[in-house]
Amino acid sequence: MRLNLSFGLAFTTVKRSENWQFNAVPFSSEGFYSLDTKKNETVSLIINPKIEIPLRSFLGITISPMVQLNKHKTYVGV
């Protein structure tokens, strides 16, 4: 089993949809939503370790969780 630890800084753009408003079409059952999009740019810390499990000399499994940390949002995934 082997652990490869990767980390570093990234420039991140965070987009969020805000101010959702339903706009009905007159004399119809249809409508649509209007929204505002807010965009922030920030620096993030990325932590991405890789866990490698060899099964044979030519076959193995890799699990790679990732954490992205910044002042607007935290992302965790595998």
C-alpha angles and dihedrals in degrees: 000000000000134000121206111189116203126179138155149130126290136187105235133192113205116197121190131182113226141169098035111196127181113224112196120207108235115252092007138091090229130093143152139222125245120200144173122237120216118199127196128181119206145151117262135196111228120201113186117166119181121210112200121195114187115210098175134357089270102028134062148139126249124196115191118184118186133201122191115191127189138139094265105043144359120220124196122180145147 
